[in-house]
Amino acid sequence: MPGGRITILGTFVADLAFRAGELPAWGQTILGTEFRLGPGGKGSNQAVAAARLGASVSFITRLGRDAFGELARNTYRQEGIDAEFCFEALDCATGASSIVVHAVKGENAIVVVPGSGLRLTVEDVDCAAGRIEESAVFVTQLEVPVPVAEHGLELARGFGVLTIFNPAPAVPLPERLYALCDYLTPNESEAAALLGRPVRGIEGARDAADAFLAKGVGNVVITLGARGALIRNASITRHVPAFDAGPVVETTGAGDAFNGAMAVGLCEGLDVVEATRLGCAAAGISVTRYGTAPAMPTRPEVNALLQKTA
């Protein structure tokens, strides 16, 4: 269904980002250089990324009745994201993340508390079954409970909807879940955590992809940061280089930019290589900006970078 809807199941958290020259040790207080508060959460970031690239996007989550929940609702109104299935969690606060960004390198260390996102249930997903059924692509991650993510993938597969599973943050998974994934999109550290062994570089990614394919995954796309991404399925192995869009400011959210853009590419009928290139281009732009959702690029920006590097 090229040009159809993308439905994303995931979590919103408010990002509290601090820039500093180092991480504090336990018991230590350091002075930072900057602070920003903005919308975040893997699923929510992916929804914003896809919407800014022109897709029709629905988001399934739970939000608290609080200031961070209002930040989420305002974000979805501004970005044109369907929030009909953003349920309220009356007994739980909306989640938050503490992000410490290196003031020079742009690297980050994150602590995330999903909060209300962890209150999502399989019944919530069932309530949104009609929206999933009418979608071209379904995406989920692991800031929601594993049984909820698995149920969403199972529903989508039953409806014949393409599934993208971004296993982040990595936690132990039931083996049966892998066969529900048309596309599995871990980074190197997530692939290593899932397989229980190191995954380093392109060759390591290829070996890891083989292990995931053996578990029943249709296509494996392992993101490699500044080295791009490695695609492997039953018929092709392809390394897609990263895109240089300028100096790196902050790497937080790059994986979300990638997954949201890849979902758009697949929704539009692109093959896995071109969809991955779209993802790498979006990620390449996002790291030149502060924040997560606010850093997601528009379609004209991504198209300009693709044309520049064609």
Wavefront OBJ file of the C-alpha trace (Angstrom):
o trace
v 0.000 0.000 0.000
v 2.457 2.687 -1.163
v 1.588 6.075 0.296
v -0.479 4.580 3.133
v -0.483 5.216 6.854
v 2.297 4.488 9.355
v 1.185 3.444 12.830
v 3.738 3.547 15.635
v 3.398 1.955 19.058
v 5.757 3.448 21.630
v 6.462 5.847 24.428
v 6.635 9.596 24.865
v 9.053 11.001 27.418
v 10.095 14.561 28.116
v 13.790 14.983 27.331
v 15.775 16.942 29.897
v 19.068 17.500 28.112
v 22.200 18.812 29.790
v 25.395 19.722 27.935
v 28.638 19.303 29.863
v 32.300 18.573 29.279
v 32.185 15.319 31.249
v 29.916 12.949 33.103
v 29.765 13.412 36.867
v 30.999 10.571 39.044
v 28.738 9.234 41.788
v 28.556 11.868 44.508
v 30.028 14.556 42.255
v 28.365 17.769 41.058
v 29.615 19.496 37.907
v 28.592 22.649 36.078
v 27.001 22.210 32.674
v 26.925 24.644 29.798
v 23.320 24.386 28.601
v 19.915 22.885 29.413
v 16.941 22.145 27.137
v 13.528 20.585 27.748
v 11.728 19.054 24.788
v 9.618 16.185 23.476
v 11.260 12.780 23.244
v 10.775 9.030 23.596
v 11.763 6.564 20.882
v 8.310 5.893 19.491
v 7.263 9.523 19.697
v 10.469 10.695 18.012
v 9.932 8.186 15.208
v 6.378 9.455 14.765
v 7.615 13.049 14.468
v 10.357 11.986 12.053
v 7.870 10.202 9.790
v 5.325 13.038 9.925
v 7.920 15.662 8.989
v 8.791 13.573 5.946
v 5.206 13.787 4.768
v 3.660 10.536 6.019
v 0.238 10.112 7.598
v 1.154 8.928 11.100
v -0.816 7.498 14.017
v 0.742 7.042 17.442
v -0.322 4.603 20.164
v 0.836 5.338 23.716
v -0.243 6.236 27.263
v 0.281 9.715 28.686
v -0.079 11.054 32.200
v -2.408 13.911 33.045
v 0.454 16.331 33.690
v 2.655 19.001 32.100
v 4.786 16.458 30.223
v 1.633 14.816 28.870
v 0.471 18.206 27.603
v 3.852 18.690 25.947
v 3.211 15.450 24.054
v -0.332 16.389 23.031
v 0.792 19.817 21.833
v 3.595 18.203 19.833
v 1.174 15.883 18.033
v -1.175 18.755 17.217
v 1.697 20.791 15.804
v 3.129 17.892 13.777
v -0.229 16.651 12.448
v 0.070 13.240 14.145
v -3.113 11.261 14.815
v -3.299 10.932 18.624
v -6.699 9.221 18.906
v -5.045 6.256 20.586
v -2.897 8.208 23.032
v -4.661 6.920 26.131
v -4.503 8.512 29.592
v -2.770 6.870 32.540
v -4.488 8.467 35.514
v -2.319 6.804 38.151
v 1.098 7.361 36.585
v 3.204 10.320 35.467
v 4.356 10.795 31.897
v 7.902 9.529 31.425
v 11.105 11.529 31.310
v 14.724 11.060 30.307
v 17.907 12.656 31.558
v 20.351 13.162 28.702
v 23.899 14.306 29.299
v 25.476 15.439 26.020
v 29.231 15.914 25.678
v 29.722 19.604 24.922
v 32.379 18.927 22.253
v 31.826 15.408 20.867
v 28.033 15.427 20.869
v 27.979 11.921 22.367
v 25.389 11.171 25.011
v 24.557 9.167 28.111
v 20.863 8.657 28.864
v 18.689 7.492 31.737
v 15.067 6.986 30.670
v 12.023 6.340 32.859
v 9.153 5.454 30.474
v 6.543 6.200 33.143
v 3.038 6.060 31.684
v 4.346 4.318 28.567
v 4.922 1.190 30.622
v 1.198 1.137 31.443
v 0.329 0.287 27.839
v -1.583 -2.989 27.617
v -2.467 -5.484 24.928
v -6.046 -4.254 25.327
v -4.884 -0.757 24.340
v -3.340 -2.214 21.203
v -6.559 -4.083 20.458
v -8.458 -0.781 20.701
v -6.235 0.545 17.907
v -6.485 -2.628 15.800
v -8.544 -0.890 13.126
v -5.904 1.821 12.718
v -3.151 -0.804 12.468
v -5.147 -2.772 9.891
v -5.498 0.249 7.596
v -1.761 1.006 7.790
v 1.000 0.165 5.343
v 3.723 -0.017 8.014
v 3.671 -0.739 11.759
v 6.619 0.219 13.981
v 7.407 -0.508 17.610
v 10.342 -0.545 20.044
v 11.139 -1.704 23.599
v 10.259 1.282 25.765
v 6.877 -0.461 26.037
v 6.393 -3.851 27.751
v 7.634 -6.746 25.612
v 4.230 -8.518 25.521
v 2.635 -5.296 24.249
v 5.235 -4.846 21.501
v 4.876 -8.508 20.543
v 1.091 -8.240 20.397
v 1.318 -5.191 18.153
v 3.673 -6.991 15.787
v 1.438 -10.061 15.771
v -1.672 -8.022 14.978
v 0.086 -6.154 12.185
v 1.427 -9.330 10.612
v -2.035 -10.856 10.784
v -3.365 -7.877 8.836
v -0.596 -8.150 6.226
v 1.023 -4.891 7.391
v 4.807 -4.501 7.085
v 6.448 -4.600 10.528
v 9.539 -2.744 11.724
v 10.882 -3.689 15.133
v 13.505 -1.404 16.640
v 14.728 -3.436 19.659
v 15.780 -0.484 21.787
v 16.628 -0.450 24.590
v 17.604 -4.100 24.195
v 16.117 -6.581 26.670
v 15.750 -10.383 26.509
v 13.114 -11.359 23.947
v 11.018 -14.469 23.354
v 12.348 -16.331 20.319
v 8.916 -16.346 18.666
v 8.965 -12.553 18.393
v 11.693 -12.522 15.743
v 9.519 -14.271 13.164
v 7.037 -11.365 13.430
v 9.646 -8.877 12.166
v 9.730 -7.998 8.491
v 12.502 -5.543 9.416
v 14.697 -5.659 12.527
v 16.722 -2.457 13.123
v 19.139 -2.711 16.057
v 22.334 -0.729 16.427
v 25.588 -2.551 17.174
v 25.209 -2.490 20.951
v 21.583 -3.627 20.795
v 22.462 -6.468 18.432
v 25.251 -7.502 20.797
v 22.918 -7.456 23.797
v 20.301 -9.552 21.999
v 22.830 -12.121 20.814
v 25.047 -12.158 23.904
v 28.244 -11.521 21.967
v 30.199 -8.509 20.655
v 29.151 -6.947 17.351
v 31.838 -4.718 15.890
v 32.013 -3.120 12.482
v 30.589 -4.238 9.171
v 31.786 -7.849 9.376
v 30.455 -8.207 12.900
v 27.144 -6.746 11.750
v 26.982 -9.252 8.914
v 27.497 -12.169 11.300
v 24.884 -10.756 13.673
v 22.438 -10.335 10.804
v 22.882 -13.988 9.884
v 21.963 -14.953 13.441
v 18.794 -12.840 13.311
v 17.831 -14.211 9.897
v 18.165 -17.711 11.327
v 15.646 -16.699 14.010
v 13.067 -15.856 11.344
v 13.585 -12.124 10.687
v 12.858 -11.108 7.110
v 15.323 -8.214 6.725
v 18.015 -7.067 9.146
v 19.257 -3.478 9.057
v 21.968 -2.848 11.646
v 22.780 0.819 12.152
v 26.478 1.604 12.548
v 26.534 5.249 13.604
v 29.027 7.227 11.554
v 29.560 4.196 9.295
v 25.958 4.064 8.090
v 24.006 0.813 8.079
v 24.369 -2.823 7.017
v 21.442 -4.493 5.233
v 21.175 -8.256 4.987
v 18.378 -10.566 3.894
v 18.093 -13.852 2.010
v 19.142 -12.262 -1.285
v 21.328 -9.213 -0.631
v 24.009 -7.834 1.626
v 24.557 -4.113 1.280
v 26.462 -1.479 3.239
v 24.852 1.960 3.015
v 27.314 4.720 4.013
v 26.368 7.507 6.396
v 25.610 10.998 5.089
v 27.703 13.979 6.131
v 25.312 16.883 6.620
v 27.694 19.020 8.687
v 29.380 19.100 12.103
v 27.909 16.724 14.671
v 26.181 18.577 17.508
v 24.290 15.767 19.229
v 23.747 12.089 18.362
v 20.668 11.638 20.566
v 17.681 10.624 18.433
v 19.653 9.663 15.323
v 18.327 6.108 15.491
v 14.788 7.430 15.767
v 15.294 9.666 12.736
v 16.577 6.613 10.867
v 13.651 4.373 11.813
v 10.994 7.000 11.139
v 12.463 7.794 7.724
v 12.955 4.142 6.812
v 9.294 3.522 7.635
v 8.349 6.357 5.279
v 10.467 4.894 2.503
v 8.904 1.461 2.853
v 5.435 3.025 3.071
v 6.118 4.771 -0.232
v 7.168 1.512 -1.889
v 10.942 2.017 -1.886
v 13.083 -1.088 -1.727
v 15.078 -1.786 1.431
v 18.263 -0.187 0.081
v 16.590 3.094 -0.892
v 14.543 3.150 2.322
v 17.765 2.680 4.281
v 19.414 5.530 2.364
v 16.456 7.731 3.279
v 16.951 6.719 6.919
v 20.668 7.433 6.854
v 20.101 10.846 5.289
v 17.523 11.802 7.930
v 19.831 10.599 10.703
v 22.738 12.510 9.176
v 20.797 15.766 9.367
v 19.407 15.114 12.844
v 22.858 14.876 14.442
v 23.706 18.407 13.289
v 20.970 19.799 15.583
v 20.108 19.917 19.259
v 17.395 17.747 20.728
v 15.536 14.668 19.546
v 12.078 15.362 18.092
v 12.986 19.026 17.390
v 16.004 17.827 15.371
v 13.997 15.729 12.907
v 14.379 17.060 9.343
v 11.729 17.893 6.750
v 11.364 16.112 3.410
v 12.859 18.956 1.347
v 15.956 18.913 3.600
v 16.373 15.149 3.234
v 15.775 15.253 -0.521
v 18.371 17.995 -0.918
v 20.986 15.906 0.925
v 20.149 12.804 -1.141
v 20.500 14.773 -4.371
v 23.733 16.351 -3.216
v 25.312 12.943 -2.591
v 23.746 11.057 -5.523
l 1 2 3 4 5 6 7 8 9 10 11 12 13 14 15 16 17 18 19 20 21 22 23 24 25 26 27 28 29 30 31 32 33 34 35 36 37 38 39 40 41 42 43 44 45 46 47 48 49 50 51 52 53 54 55 56 57 58 59 60 61 62 63 64 65 66 67 68 69 70 71 72 73 74 75 76 77 78 79 80 81 82 83 84 85 86 87 88 89 90 91 92 93 94 95 96 97 98 99 100 101 102 103 104 105 106 107 108 109 110 111 112 113 114 115 116 117 118 119 120 121 122 123 124 125 126 127 128 129 130 131 132 133 134 135 136 137 138 139 140 141 142 143 144 145 146 147 148 149 150 151 152 153 154 155 156 157 158 159 160 161 162 163 164 165 166 167 168 169 170 171 172 173 174 175 176 177 178 179 180 181 182 183 184 185 186 187 188 189 190 191 192 193 194 195 196 197 198 199 200 201 202 203 204 205 206 207 208 209 210 211 212 213 214 215 216 217 218 219 220 221 222 223 224 225 226 227 228 229 230 231 232 233 234 235 236 237 238 239 240 241 242 243 244 245 246 247 248 249 250 251 252 253 254 255 256 257 258 259 260 261 262 263 264 265 266 267 268 269 270 271 272 273 274 275 276 277 278 279 280 281 282 283 284 285 286 287 288 289 290 291 292 293 294 295 296 297 298 299 300 301 302 303 304 305 306 307 308 309 310
